[in-house]
Amino acid sequence: MNLIVDNGILQVLLIAVMFLSVMVEVKTGGLGVGVLLGIVAAAVFWGSQYTRGLVELYHIAVFLAGVLMIIVEILLPTVGLLAGLGVAAMLYSIVLALGGDIGALAALGIALVISIVLFLLIVSRLPSSKLWNKIVLQKSSRTEEGYVSAEEQLDIVGKVGEVLTELRPSGTARIDGRPVDVISEGTFIQKGKQIVVLSVNGSRVVVREA
């Protein structure tokens, strides 16, 4: 136990394991291996600090309250407020347990980086909970799934229209009886001139004077 307390590296690793377990449980939504590993790491960390008189029961209570809020958020997902408060309570209690100084913040930051890196390495292999699905966008708006950033009017390619506003080089033209935002090849085209559509790429309609 004293070895753990006296070795700052081991303290950082224990804290990293605690945060990694929280991330894993938020991702999976189940009280499994992640939470058991976190409990062991928390017990060793807080037990060693308490036996040396470095923390009080108040600090441990704040940490446990944070854990409880996260568990409630996992089981009864709301807007994520409880999870945020829980993480804040855990961070606060750990900083106090490490001395509440710059060194404590540095150790906490290193532990967080380690836990995040480890989590990113395994996150793709873990099932997703309802809470995780609420805080992370699961689907991208891909064209093959029916999502388009702008309607492509491919049917107007090659058609002739009339310039409604001067193209400098962008403006509006009437094509197929409806106004369309267009852009010329780079040259100025006066209002009333006839134009022909060269290409359509998303919302970009390129024209030139007919």
Backbone as ProteinMPNN parsed JSONL, in Angstrom:
{"seq_chain_A": "MNLIVDNGILQVLLIAVMFLSVMVEVKTGGLGVGVLLGIVAAAVFWGSQYTRGLVELYHIAVFLAGVLMIIVEILLPTVGLLAGLGVAAMLYSIVLALGGDIGALAALGIALVISIVLFLLIVSRLPSSKLWNKIVLQKSSRTEEGYVSAEEQLDIVGKVGEVLTELRPSGTARIDGRPVDVISEGTFIQKGKQIVVLSVNGSRVVVREA", "coords_chain_A": {"N_chain_A": [[0.825, -1.207, 0.0], [1.918, 1.3, 0.821], [3.803, 1.585, -1.124], [2.284, 2.219, -3.334], [1.255, 4.675, -2.598], [3.557, 6.24, -2.349], [4.598, 6.304, -4.865], [4.288, 8.322, -7.506], [3.727, 7.773, -10.178], [2.281, 5.38, -10.116], [0.025, 6.275, -8.795], [-1.064, 8.011, -10.704], [-1.645, 6.143, -12.704], [-3.604, 4.609, -11.422], [-5.653, 6.484, -11.166], [-6.113, 6.951, -13.867], [-7.146, 4.47, -14.612], [-9.529, 4.527, -13.187], [-10.962, 6.602, -14.47], [-11.033, 5.559, -17.043], [-12.669, 3.355, -16.633], [-15.082, 4.627, -16.096], [-15.614, 5.852, -18.575], [-15.871, 3.56, -20.175], [-18.153, 2.395, -19.044], [-20.077, 4.362, -19.545], [-20.111, 4.178, -22.304], [-20.939, 1.503, -22.731], [-23.066, 1.093, -20.978], [-23.535, -0.835, -19.053], [-23.094, -2.585, -15.959], [-20.321, -3.918, -15.779], [-17.206, -5.478, -16.498], [-15.704, -3.152, -16.664], [-16.637, -1.417, -14.577], [-15.988, -2.956, -12.351], [-13.207, -3.056, -12.472], [-12.725, -0.344, -12.125], [-13.686, 0.022, -9.534], [-11.874, -1.481, -8.009], [-9.478, -0.054, -8.536], [-10.197, 2.461, -7.485], [-10.631, 1.785, -4.809], [-8.064, 0.999, -3.952], [-6.625, 3.387, -4.415], [-8.018, 5.423, -2.86], [-8.062, 4.141, -0.399], [-5.331, 3.899, 0.263], [-4.597, 6.603, 0.372], [-6.2, 7.491, 2.453], [-5.369, 6.0, 4.685], [-2.918, 7.109, 5.159], [-3.614, 9.558, 6.028], [-4.05, 11.609, 4.242], [-6.394, 12.301, 3.059], [-9.83, 13.111, 3.822], [-12.927, 11.762, 5.091], [-14.87, 13.254, 3.891], [-13.855, 13.922, 1.35], [-13.804, 11.434, 0.107], [-16.531, 10.91, 0.161], [-17.519, 12.843, -1.593], [-16.4, 11.955, -3.985], [-17.658, 9.426, -4.222], [-20.28, 10.291, -4.449], [-20.182, 11.524, -6.918], [-19.684, 9.294, -8.562], [-22.067, 7.915, -8.112], [-23.952, 9.639, -9.29], [-23.217, 9.414, -11.966], [-23.785, 6.728, -12.431], [-26.574, 6.741, -12.093], [-27.233, 8.352, -14.26], [-26.475, 6.68, -16.357], [-28.234, 4.529, -16.074], [-30.724, 5.777, -16.125], [-30.972, 7.623, -18.504], [-30.806, 11.095, -19.013], [-30.539, 14.427, -19.811], [-27.867, 14.446, -19.657], [-26.918, 15.965, -17.596], [-26.549, 15.017, -14.954], [-24.419, 13.253, -15.345], [-22.398, 15.042, -16.075], [-22.163, 16.587, -13.718], [-21.394, 14.546, -12.028], [-18.854, 13.767, -13.039], [-17.495, 16.172, -12.594], [-17.549, 16.269, -9.779], [-15.983, 14.025, -9.188], [-13.5, 14.769, -10.299], [-12.923, 17.029, -8.726], [-12.707, 15.916, -6.124], [-10.546, 14.17, -6.462], [-8.443, 15.905, -7.115], [-8.217, 17.275, -4.68], [-7.451, 15.126, -3.091], [-4.925, 14.642, -4.047], [-3.511, 16.742, -3.148], [-4.274, 19.266, -3.951], [-2.874, 21.205, -5.429], [-0.729, 22.666, -8.027], [0.74, 20.495, -8.901], [-1.071, 18.443, -8.413], [-3.067, 19.004, -10.268], [-1.589, 18.63, -12.598], [-0.986, 15.893, -12.46], [-3.567, 14.877, -12.576], [-4.315, 15.732, -15.136], [-2.525, 14.262, -16.754], [-3.367, 11.677, -16.163], [-5.969, 11.751, -17.219], [-5.405, 12.073, -19.945], [-4.11, 9.653, -20.505], [-6.209, 7.832, -19.96], [-8.106, 8.6, -21.891], [-6.745, 8.08, -24.286], [-6.427, 5.282, -24.124], [-9.114, 4.587, -24.094], [-9.96, 5.416, -26.634], [-8.658, 3.556, -28.157], [-10.084, 1.241, -27.746], [-12.748, 1.796, -28.092], [-14.234, 1.319, -30.432], [-14.813, -1.344, -30.324], [-16.652, -1.758, -28.419], [-20.032, -2.139, -27.234], [-22.825, 0.152, -27.685], [-24.471, 2.337, -25.433], [-27.704, 3.779, -24.491], [-27.269, 6.307, -23.403], [-24.757, 6.943, -24.492], [-25.409, 7.05, -27.203], [-26.935, 9.328, -27.178], [-25.169, 11.387, -26.644], [-23.302, 11.269, -28.618], [-22.993, 11.712, -32.067], [-24.255, 9.396, -34.206], [-24.673, 8.774, -36.91], [-23.551, 9.754, -40.1], [-24.21, 12.26, -42.553], [-24.518, 10.977, -45.365], [-24.198, 10.783, -48.938], [-24.954, 8.387, -50.199], [-26.868, 7.452, -48.506], [-29.009, 9.002, -48.947], [-28.742, 11.628, -48.222], [-28.157, 14.942, -49.118], [-26.219, 17.867, -49.681], [-27.099, 19.929, -51.205], [-29.632, 20.299, -53.673], [-28.983, 18.798, -56.699], [-29.315, 20.06, -59.851], [-29.21, 18.511, -62.338], [-30.555, 18.231, -64.703], [-30.628, 20.6, -66.062], [-28.335, 21.081, -67.392], [-26.749, 22.247, -70.28], [-28.929, 23.647, -71.115], [-30.569, 26.695, -72.187], [-30.792, 29.965, -70.831], [-31.998, 33.08, -69.355], [-30.36, 35.963, -68.187], [-31.09, 37.324, -65.095], [-30.082, 39.005, -63.158], [-27.124, 40.99, -63.076], [-24.176, 39.191, -63.78], [-21.444, 38.896, -61.791], [-18.968, 37.464, -60.807], [-21.218, 35.995, -60.18], [-24.78, 35.468, -59.858], [-28.273, 35.691, -60.724], [-30.259, 33.676, -62.848], [-32.862, 32.982, -65.257], [-33.926, 29.832, -65.807], [-35.41, 27.235, -67.515], [-37.83, 28.373, -66.833], [-37.674, 29.062, -64.147], [-36.085, 30.818, -61.423], [-32.579, 30.601, -60.928], [-29.655, 30.306, -59.007], [-26.59, 31.225, -60.281], [-23.242, 31.022, -61.655], [-20.843, 32.67, -63.605], [-18.314, 31.766, -66.047], [-16.319, 33.361, -65.275], [-16.317, 35.743, -66.514], [-17.898, 38.951, -66.959], [-21.391, 39.215, -67.28], [-24.102, 40.792, -68.745], [-27.354, 41.878, -67.574], [-30.267, 40.385, -68.952], [-29.019, 39.075, -71.034], [-28.516, 36.062, -72.972], [-27.773, 32.88, -71.668], [-25.942, 29.765, -71.376], [-26.054, 26.66, -69.718], [-23.234, 25.176, -68.39], [-22.208, 23.306, -66.503], [-23.147, 21.451, -63.533], [-22.63, 21.293, -60.147], [-23.486, 20.196, -57.243], [-24.781, 22.892, -55.537], [-23.644, 24.667, -57.196], [-23.862, 26.233, -60.176], [-22.6, 26.514, -63.259], [-22.245, 28.843, -65.871], [-22.203, 30.241, -69.237], [-22.068, 32.962, -71.582], [-24.456, 32.723, -74.152]], "CA_chain_A": [[0.0, 0.0, 0.0], [2.777, 2.476, 0.885], [4.453, 1.709, -2.429], [1.343, 2.897, -4.222], [1.138, 6.074, -2.179], [4.806, 6.956, -2.536], [4.95, 6.332, -6.274], [3.341, 9.168, -8.219], [3.336, 7.142, -11.435], [1.224, 4.425, -9.821], [-1.178, 7.059, -8.491], [-1.609, 8.474, -11.984], [-2.213, 4.988, -13.397], [-4.85, 4.246, -10.743], [-6.661, 7.484, -11.545], [-6.43, 6.697, -15.276], [-8.022, 3.292, -14.65], [-10.85, 4.951, -12.703], [-11.647, 7.353, -15.526], [-11.278, 4.65, -18.148], [-13.842, 2.542, -16.289], [-16.26, 5.475, -16.257], [-15.859, 5.983, -20.012], [-16.346, 2.276, -20.678], [-19.525, 2.169, -18.591], [-20.93, 5.291, -20.292], [-20.219, 3.64, -23.667], [-21.653, 0.226, -22.773], [-24.301, 1.169, -20.203], [-23.72, -2.02, -18.22], [-22.188, -2.694, -14.829], [-19.539, -5.103, -16.085], [-15.789, -5.518, -16.154], [-15.214, -1.791, -16.51], [-16.926, -0.886, -13.261], [-15.245, -3.744, -11.361], [-11.832, -2.566, -12.522], [-12.723, 0.98, -11.528], [-13.88, -0.106, -8.082], [-10.602, -1.929, -7.443], [-8.529, 1.056, -8.602], [-10.638, 3.493, -6.538], [-10.423, 1.29, -3.446], [-6.634, 1.066, -3.663], [-6.208, 4.794, -4.367], [-8.579, 6.118, -1.712], [-7.643, 3.462, 0.824], [-3.949, 4.267, 0.566], [-4.563, 8.012, 0.764], [-6.876, 7.66, 3.751], [-4.553, 5.429, 5.754], [-1.813, 8.049, 5.407], [-4.162, 10.81, 6.534], [-3.996, 12.639, 3.201], [-7.757, 12.675, 2.699], [-10.854, 12.93, 4.842], [-14.12, 11.059, 4.606], [-15.592, 14.194, 3.035], [-13.346, 13.796, -0.016], [-14.276, 10.152, -0.411], [-17.979, 11.028, -0.036], [-17.728, 13.62, -2.818], [-16.069, 11.059, -5.092], [-18.715, 8.421, -4.342], [-21.476, 10.978, -4.936], [-19.982, 11.682, -8.353], [-19.883, 7.983, -9.177], [-23.498, 7.604, -8.036], [-24.652, 10.442, -10.296], [-22.929, 8.844, -13.279], [-24.54, 5.472, -12.527], [-27.982, 7.104, -12.306], [-27.334, 8.856, -15.638], [-26.371, 5.53, -17.252], [-29.446, 3.715, -15.959], [-31.883, 6.597, -16.483], [-30.38, 8.73, -19.265], [-31.567, 12.345, -19.143], [-29.862, 15.314, -20.755], [-26.438, 14.382, -19.396], [-26.543, 16.872, -16.51], [-26.026, 14.251, -13.821], [-23.101, 12.743, -15.712], [-21.466, 16.169, -15.993], [-21.937, 16.893, -12.306], [-20.654, 13.434, -11.451], [-17.456, 13.879, -13.443], [-16.938, 17.335, -11.888], [-17.341, 15.877, -8.376], [-14.842, 13.111, -9.156], [-12.291, 15.562, -10.54], [-12.695, 17.874, -7.553], [-12.254, 15.108, -4.99], [-9.219, 13.625, -6.75], [-7.483, 17.011, -6.987], [-8.006, 17.476, -3.251], [-6.728, 13.967, -2.56], [-3.533, 14.724, -4.49], [-2.87, 17.898, -2.53], [-4.947, 20.501, -4.332], [-1.948, 22.187, -5.976], [-0.443, 22.534, -9.45], [1.157, 19.122, -9.13], [-2.278, 17.616, -8.451], [-3.705, 19.241, -11.569], [-0.765, 17.999, -13.63], [-1.194, 14.444, -12.365], [-4.921, 14.605, -13.064], [-4.303, 15.9, -16.585], [-1.825, 13.122, -17.358], [-4.247, 10.512, -16.018], [-7.06, 11.899, -18.171], [-4.873, 11.812, -21.288], [-3.885, 8.205, -20.616], [-7.498, 7.139, -20.023], [-8.744, 8.914, -23.176], [-6.021, 7.342, -25.335], [-6.8, 3.866, -24.001], [-10.518, 4.452, -24.475], [-10.046, 5.531, -28.091], [-8.14, 2.326, -28.75], [-11.028, 0.129, -27.587], [-14.13, 2.254, -28.176], [-14.932, 0.735, -31.581], [-15.151, -2.741, -30.035], [-17.611, -1.783, -27.315], [-21.418, -1.829, -27.591], [-23.215, 1.512, -27.327], [-25.637, 2.489, -24.565], [-28.602, 4.874, -24.854], [-26.613, 7.559, -23.034], [-23.707, 7.198, -25.477], [-26.052, 7.437, -28.452], [-27.471, 10.68, -27.04], [-24.112, 12.392, -26.596], [-22.432, 11.131, -29.78], [-23.7, 11.581, -33.342], [-23.955, 8.057, -34.699], [-24.745, 8.657, -38.359], [-23.136, 10.891, -40.906], [-25.127, 12.527, -43.663], [-23.819, 10.543, -46.568], [-25.002, 10.84, -50.151], [-25.532, 7.086, -50.51], [-27.997, 7.219, -47.608], [-30.093, 9.903, -49.296], [-28.501, 12.983, -47.764], [-27.433, 15.798, -50.052], [-26.061, 19.211, -49.149], [-27.932, 20.796, -52.041], [-30.227, 19.544, -54.762], [-28.28, 18.965, -57.957], [-30.245, 20.196, -60.976], [-28.448, 18.022, -63.484], [-31.367, 18.269, -65.916], [-30.549, 21.893, -66.754], [-27.063, 21.182, -68.118], [-26.92, 22.414, -71.717], [-30.101, 24.462, -71.434], [-30.351, 28.133, -72.354], [-31.623, 30.779, -69.97], [-31.845, 34.539, -69.439], [-29.772, 36.549, -66.985], [-32.008, 38.22, -64.391], [-29.239, 40.009, -62.492], [-25.79, 40.985, -63.658], [-23.283, 38.17, -63.245], [-20.151, 39.549, -61.53], [-19.506, 36.605, -61.871], [-22.391, 35.242, -59.741], [-26.039, 36.187, -59.909], [-29.451, 34.857, -60.921], [-30.737, 33.547, -64.234], [-34.089, 32.199, -65.403], [-33.673, 28.625, -66.602], [-36.593, 26.363, -67.457], [-38.938, 29.101, -66.247], [-37.514, 29.313, -62.716], [-34.814, 31.477, -61.113], [-31.519, 29.717, -60.449], [-28.397, 30.981, -58.691], [-25.569, 30.729, -61.206], [-21.956, 31.722, -61.675], [-20.282, 32.613, -64.948], [-16.964, 31.204, -66.121], [-15.374, 34.348, -64.772], [-16.523, 36.998, -67.234], [-19.106, 39.703, -66.627], [-22.502, 39.037, -68.219], [-25.124, 41.782, -68.45], [-28.741, 41.464, -67.387], [-31.01, 40.221, -70.187], [-28.281, 38.253, -71.986], [-28.803, 34.639, -72.977], [-26.668, 32.064, -71.162], [-26.105, 28.325, -71.485], [-25.511, 25.991, -68.53], [-22.104, 24.31, -68.719], [-22.076, 22.191, -65.565], [-23.809, 21.58, -62.235], [-21.939, 20.557, -59.087], [-24.187, 20.597, -56.031], [-25.516, 24.135, -55.752], [-22.848, 25.513, -58.103], [-24.294, 26.12, -61.579], [-21.682, 27.313, -64.062], [-22.839, 29.213, -67.157], [-21.473, 31.205, -70.075], [-22.982, 33.674, -72.473], [-24.793, 31.898, -75.31]], "C_chain_A": [[0.861, 1.261, 0.0], [3.499, 2.706, -0.437], [3.584, 2.487, -3.383], [1.265, 4.378, -3.89], [2.393, 6.856, -2.528], [5.194, 7.095, -4.002], [3.894, 7.125, -7.049], [2.86, 8.555, -9.506], [2.194, 6.168, -11.201], [-0.081, 5.134, -9.466], [-1.861, 7.512, -9.776], [-2.279, 7.319, -12.72], [-3.533, 4.555, -12.757], [-5.973, 5.204, -11.123], [-7.087, 7.27, -12.999], [-7.376, 5.509, -15.405], [-9.429, 3.669, -14.193], [-11.623, 5.682, -13.797], [-11.927, 6.484, -16.74], [-12.511, 3.798, -17.879], [-15.13, 3.339, -16.442], [-16.612, 5.61, -17.738], [-16.428, 4.694, -20.594], [-17.79, 2.036, -20.282], [-20.506, 3.119, -19.278], [-21.153, 4.762, -21.702], [-21.1, 2.407, -23.707], [-22.974, 0.246, -22.017], [-24.56, -0.037, -19.333], [-22.7, -2.073, -17.108], [-21.373, -3.978, -14.979], [-18.108, -4.999, -15.632], [-15.238, -4.123, -15.89], [-15.431, -1.256, -15.113], [-16.185, -1.656, -12.179], [-13.794, -3.29, -11.3], [-11.725, -1.197, -11.877], [-12.864, 0.935, -10.015], [-12.576, -0.521, -7.408], [-9.592, -0.784, -7.412], [-8.894, 2.144, -7.6], [-10.383, 3.065, -5.107], [-8.952, 1.387, -3.048], [-6.179, 2.51, -3.496], [-6.706, 5.482, -3.098], [-8.175, 5.464, -0.4], [-6.243, 3.852, 1.238], [-3.845, 5.724, 1.023], [-5.166, 8.229, 2.154], [-6.023, 7.134, 4.892], [-3.361, 6.318, 6.091], [-2.305, 9.405, 5.905], [-4.156, 11.944, 5.539], [-5.384, 13.088, 2.744], [-8.684, 12.443, 3.89], [-12.038, 12.197, 4.228], [-14.939, 11.947, 3.684], [-15.159, 14.05, 1.579], [-13.837, 12.51, -0.664], [-15.773, 10.216, -0.714], [-18.29, 11.799, -1.317], [-17.456, 12.743, -4.037], [-17.183, 10.04, -5.316], [-20.017, 9.044, -4.847], [-21.385, 11.191, -6.446], [-20.209, 10.388, -9.105], [-21.368, 7.627, -9.215], [-24.285, 8.378, -9.091], [-24.428, 9.889, -11.696], [-23.706, 7.551, -13.484], [-26.014, 5.747, -12.795], [-28.19, 7.578, -13.738], [-27.293, 7.704, -16.641], [-27.673, 4.73, -17.262], [-30.691, 4.465, -16.402], [-31.401, 7.815, -17.258], [-31.313, 9.926, -19.409], [-30.858, 13.215, -20.182], [-28.352, 15.305, -20.549], [-25.978, 15.261, -18.259], [-25.928, 16.125, -15.341], [-24.63, 13.708, -14.123], [-22.052, 13.844, -15.619], [-21.139, 16.535, -14.565], [-21.116, 15.792, -11.637], [-19.177, 13.487, -11.782], [-16.787, 15.041, -12.717], [-16.641, 16.994, -10.434], [-16.137, 14.951, -8.251], [-13.53, 13.872, -9.338], [-11.931, 16.392, -9.314], [-12.114, 17.067, -6.398], [-10.851, 14.56, -5.224], [-8.146, 14.7, -6.64], [-7.181, 17.276, -5.516], [-7.185, 16.34, -2.648], [-5.249, 14.007, -2.919], [-2.815, 15.949, -3.946], [-3.456, 19.232, -2.907], [-4.037, 21.573, -4.893], [-1.733, 21.966, -7.471], [-0.017, 21.115, -9.796], [-0.03, 18.176, -9.232], [-2.985, 17.773, -9.786], [-2.923, 18.589, -12.699], [-0.968, 16.485, -13.642], [-2.56, 14.055, -12.908], [-4.977, 14.716, -14.581], [-3.634, 14.737, -17.295], [-2.705, 11.878, -17.302], [-5.394, 10.563, -17.018], [-6.598, 11.595, -19.596], [-4.679, 10.317, -21.495], [-5.209, 7.464, -20.784], [-8.193, 7.378, -21.357], [-8.08, 8.141, -24.312], [-6.403, 5.873, -25.303], [-8.244, 3.643, -24.445], [-10.683, 4.512, -25.984], [-9.565, 4.263, -28.784], [-9.153, 1.19, -28.706], [-12.475, 0.513, -27.866], [-14.902, 1.585, -29.309], [-15.38, -0.702, -31.322], [-16.217, -2.87, -28.953], [-19.024, -1.497, -27.822], [-21.792, -0.437, -27.088], [-24.483, 1.524, -26.492], [-26.518, 3.621, -25.073], [-27.96, 6.226, -24.547], [-25.544, 7.92, -24.055], [-24.311, 7.674, -26.792], [-26.615, 8.856, -28.391], [-26.381, 11.738, -27.12], [-23.171, 12.324, -27.791], [-23.29, 10.948, -31.017], [-23.297, 10.273, -33.987], [-23.889, 7.975, -36.205], [-24.246, 9.928, -39.019], [-24.103, 11.045, -42.062], [-24.418, 12.224, -44.961], [-24.766, 10.514, -47.761], [-25.673, 9.507, -50.442], [-26.703, 6.74, -49.606], [-29.139, 8.202, -47.862], [-29.905, 11.332, -48.842], [-27.715, 13.742, -48.818], [-27.362, 17.193, -49.465], [-26.883, 20.211, -49.95], [-28.453, 19.958, -53.202], [-29.483, 19.833, -56.059], [-29.273, 18.971, -59.116], [-29.536, 19.791, -62.269], [-29.221, 18.141, -64.793], [-31.24, 19.578, -66.671], [-29.234, 22.064, -67.506], [-27.327, 21.238, -69.621], [-28.092, 23.29, -72.094], [-29.744, 25.946, -71.451], [-31.299, 28.881, -71.438], [-31.335, 32.255, -70.155], [-31.331, 35.072, -68.11], [-30.751, 37.537, -66.361], [-31.275, 39.318, -63.642], [-27.848, 39.916, -63.103], [-24.922, 39.931, -62.971], [-21.89, 38.758, -63.096], [-19.188, 38.73, -60.667], [-20.761, 35.836, -61.445], [-23.626, 36.12, -59.794], [-27.177, 35.207, -60.126], [-29.851, 34.857, -62.391], [-32.026, 32.74, -64.217], [-33.804, 31.044, -66.349], [-34.854, 27.693, -66.422], [-37.751, 27.041, -66.719], [-38.828, 29.357, -64.76], [-36.157, 29.969, -62.457], [-33.818, 30.489, -60.504], [-30.28, 30.559, -60.15], [-27.297, 30.375, -59.538], [-24.282, 31.527, -61.025], [-21.36, 31.567, -63.071], [-18.874, 32.026, -64.892], [-15.919, 32.172, -65.586], [-15.538, 35.698, -65.436], [-17.834, 37.648, -66.798], [-20.165, 39.48, -67.709], [-23.637, 39.968, -67.8], [-26.502, 41.149, -68.275], [-29.453, 41.408, -68.739], [-30.319, 39.366, -71.224], [-28.703, 36.785, -71.873], [-27.562, 33.878, -72.505], [-26.99, 30.584, -71.393], [-25.422, 27.684, -70.279], [-24.429, 25.013, -68.957], [-22.021, 23.09, -67.805], [-22.825, 22.51, -64.271], [-23.07, 20.704, -61.24], [-22.525, 20.977, -57.744], [-25.023, 21.821, -56.307], [-24.794, 25.07, -56.71], [-23.235, 25.226, -59.553], [-23.443, 27.071, -62.405], [-22.278, 27.56, -65.449], [-21.867, 30.084, -67.944], [-22.456, 31.857, -71.037], [-23.205, 32.846, -73.739], [-24.383, 32.603, -76.59]], "O_chain_A": [[0.572, 2.199, -0.742], [3.774, 3.84, -0.827], [4.072, 3.315, -4.151], [1.216, 5.226, -4.78], [2.308, 8.007, -2.957], [6.037, 7.926, -4.34], [2.763, 6.672, -7.228], [1.717, 8.774, -9.908], [1.245, 6.122, -11.984], [-1.164, 4.651, -9.796], [-3.08, 7.41, -9.915], [-3.354, 7.487, -13.295], [-4.472, 4.178, -13.459], [-7.104, 4.784, -11.371], [-8.266, 7.389, -13.331], [-8.303, 5.536, -16.214], [-10.413, 3.182, -14.751], [-12.802, 5.409, -14.021], [-12.953, 6.655, -17.4], [-13.307, 3.545, -18.784], [-16.151, 2.799, -16.867], [-17.779, 5.495, -18.112], [-17.353, 4.726, -21.407], [-18.576, 1.531, -21.084], [-21.64, 2.734, -19.563], [-22.253, 4.878, -22.242], [-21.924, 2.265, -24.611], [-23.899, -0.49, -22.361], [-25.695, -0.253, -18.908], [-21.558, -1.651, -17.291], [-21.697, -5.0, -14.376], [-17.814, -4.506, -14.543], [-14.407, -3.933, -15.002], [-14.511, -0.696, -14.517], [-15.786, -1.063, -11.176], [-13.22, -3.154, -10.219], [-10.76, -0.91, -11.169], [-12.236, 1.716, -9.301], [-12.213, 0.018, -6.362], [-8.93, -0.561, -6.399], [-8.016, 2.694, -6.936], [-9.968, 3.875, -4.277], [-8.632, 1.808, -1.936], [-5.443, 2.832, -2.564], [-5.917, 6.056, -2.347], [-7.968, 6.15, 0.6], [-5.982, 4.109, 2.413], [-3.096, 6.039, 1.948], [-4.686, 9.059, 2.927], [-5.959, 7.753, 5.955], [-2.854, 6.27, 7.212], [-1.502, 10.299, 6.173], [-4.245, 13.111, 5.922], [-5.525, 14.136, 2.114], [-8.374, 11.697, 4.819], [-12.132, 12.036, 3.011], [-15.628, 11.45, 2.793], [-15.996, 14.055, 0.677], [-14.232, 12.497, -1.83], [-16.237, 9.658, -1.708], [-19.219, 11.448, -2.045], [-18.205, 12.788, -5.013], [-17.606, 9.811, -6.449], [-20.769, 8.406, -5.583], [-22.377, 11.059, -7.163], [-20.847, 10.375, -10.158], [-21.867, 7.107, -10.212], [-25.19, 7.825, -9.717], [-25.342, 9.894, -12.521], [-24.226, 7.298, -14.571], [-26.636, 5.077, -13.619], [-29.198, 7.251, -14.364], [-27.989, 7.739, -17.656], [-28.151, 4.31, -18.315], [-31.604, 3.878, -16.983], [-31.417, 8.927, -16.73], [-32.45, 9.797, -19.862], [-30.611, 12.773, -21.304], [-27.633, 16.069, -21.192], [-24.784, 15.317, -17.968], [-24.907, 16.545, -14.797], [-23.76, 13.706, -13.251], [-20.943, 13.608, -15.14], [-19.978, 16.769, -14.228], [-20.261, 16.062, -10.794], [-18.335, 13.277, -10.909], [-15.645, 14.921, -12.272], [-15.599, 17.384, -9.907], [-15.354, 15.077, -7.309], [-12.566, 13.64, -8.609], [-10.768, 16.448, -8.914], [-11.142, 17.485, -5.768], [-10.05, 14.49, -4.292], [-7.058, 14.439, -6.128], [-6.025, 17.477, -5.144], [-6.327, 16.569, -1.795], [-4.414, 13.473, -2.189], [-1.642, 16.17, -4.249], [-3.173, 20.238, -2.256], [-4.387, 22.752, -4.842], [-2.448, 21.19, -8.105], [-0.368, 20.595, -10.855], [-0.018, 17.23, -10.02], [-3.449, 16.793, -10.368], [-3.508, 18.058, -13.643], [-1.105, 15.875, -14.702], [-2.707, 13.049, -13.602], [-5.611, 13.893, -15.242], [-4.121, 14.275, -18.327], [-2.783, 11.118, -18.268], [-5.755, 9.541, -17.602], [-7.308, 10.942, -20.361], [-5.041, 9.777, -22.54], [-5.33, 6.581, -21.634], [-8.807, 6.462, -21.904], [-8.758, 7.612, -25.193], [-6.676, 5.281, -26.347], [-8.559, 2.642, -25.089], [-11.458, 3.746, -26.555], [-10.021, 3.94, -29.88], [-9.097, 0.275, -29.528], [-13.347, -0.355, -27.876], [-16.095, 1.313, -29.168], [-16.242, -1.217, -32.034], [-16.631, -3.979, -28.615], [-19.198, -0.699, -28.743], [-21.155, 0.091, -26.177], [-25.447, 0.821, -26.794], [-26.126, 4.348, -25.986], [-28.085, 7.172, -25.324], [-25.433, 9.082, -24.446], [-23.789, 8.592, -27.423], [-26.759, 9.515, -29.421], [-26.617, 12.848, -27.598], [-22.334, 13.208, -27.972], [-24.207, 10.127, -31.026], [-22.121, 10.062, -34.285], [-23.118, 7.177, -36.739], [-24.495, 11.035, -38.542], [-24.734, 10.081, -42.496], [-23.801, 13.095, -45.574], [-25.962, 10.259, -47.623], [-26.823, 9.475, -50.879], [-27.461, 5.82, -49.911], [-30.111, 8.246, -47.108], [-30.785, 12.17, -49.041], [-26.723, 13.24, -49.346], [-28.309, 17.659, -48.831], [-27.313, 21.233, -49.415], [-27.791, 19.024, -53.655], [-29.369, 20.988, -56.468], [-29.988, 17.993, -59.331], [-29.299, 20.608, -63.159], [-28.624, 18.152, -65.87], [-31.694, 19.672, -67.811], [-29.033, 23.072, -68.182], [-28.034, 20.392, -70.17], [-28.248, 23.646, -73.261], [-28.775, 26.388, -70.834], [-32.457, 28.497, -71.278], [-30.53, 32.64, -71.003], [-31.806, 34.681, -67.044], [-31.191, 38.479, -67.02], [-31.782, 40.43, -63.505], [-27.453, 38.859, -63.594], [-24.932, 39.797, -61.748], [-21.224, 39.082, -64.08], [-18.593, 39.345, -59.782], [-21.323, 35.097, -62.254], [-23.538, 37.348, -59.777], [-27.075, 34.036, -59.761], [-29.792, 35.877, -63.077], [-32.269, 31.936, -63.317], [-33.488, 31.239, -67.523], [-35.251, 27.398, -65.295], [-38.552, 26.376, -66.062], [-39.789, 29.825, -64.151], [-35.192, 29.714, -63.178], [-34.177, 29.654, -59.674], [-29.9, 31.42, -60.944], [-27.088, 29.162, -59.524], [-24.244, 32.552, -60.345], [-21.368, 30.478, -63.645], [-18.32, 31.818, -63.813], [-14.748, 31.813, -65.463], [-14.968, 36.69, -64.982], [-18.754, 36.976, -66.332], [-19.87, 39.547, -68.902], [-24.082, 39.942, -66.653], [-26.773, 40.048, -68.756], [-29.261, 42.289, -69.577], [-30.947, 38.96, -72.202], [-29.178, 36.332, -70.832], [-26.44, 34.198, -72.898], [-28.147, 30.205, -71.579], [-24.344, 28.113, -69.867], [-24.668, 24.13, -69.78], [-21.792, 21.973, -68.271], [-23.097, 23.669, -63.958], [-22.903, 19.505, -61.466], [-22.117, 21.987, -57.171], [-25.875, 21.812, -57.195], [-25.29, 26.158, -57.003], [-22.98, 24.146, -60.085], [-23.551, 28.29, -62.269], [-22.748, 26.638, -66.116], [-20.872, 30.586, -67.422], [-23.55, 31.342, -71.266], [-22.253, 32.33, -74.326], [-24.583, 32.068, -77.681]]}, "name": "protein", "num_of_chains": 1, "seq": "MNLIVDNGILQVLLIAVMFLSVMVEVKTGGLGVGVLLGIVAAAVFWGSQYTRGLVELYHIAVFLAGVLMIIVEILLPTVGLLAGLGVAAMLYSIVLALGGDIGALAALGIALVISIVLFLLIVSRLPSSKLWNKIVLQKSSRTEEGYVSAEEQLDIVGKVGEVLTELRPSGTARIDGRPVDVISEGTFIQKGKQIVVLSVNGSRVVVREA"}
